[in-house]
């Protein structure tokens, strides 16, 4: 379908109007989803690692700082206004159930810190645990869905 935009690990994608942004499976990664409901502009960053990418890295949007900067920049280019943007997060699970695995938790902490520094609040979230997730943002219907494991889609937010 032409209206579906797949967002793979480490990618930042945006769309408007009738587009639907769909993440690939999210384990310890975190999907940051944003929407300006007035301008009908949405975006999603599928973040793999906390912090900022080292200078020599080529795929910088795998990192929280770079992905969020890219997300908001791309949304502004489509007409989004910072004060209208609503932000949501999902993911950060310990899907491998490792006792010393902190990547998911570190991703969540990093993202929350970066958003706080930008004075952006998280409106809703579904994070942690041990199950993988998927998220889907239907821009025209102003609805964010999530699923856990093999479960059905549930509404995380409706504007």
Order of alpha helices (4+ residues) and beta strands (2+ residues): beta-beta-beta-beta-beta-alpha-beta-alpha-beta-beta-beta-beta
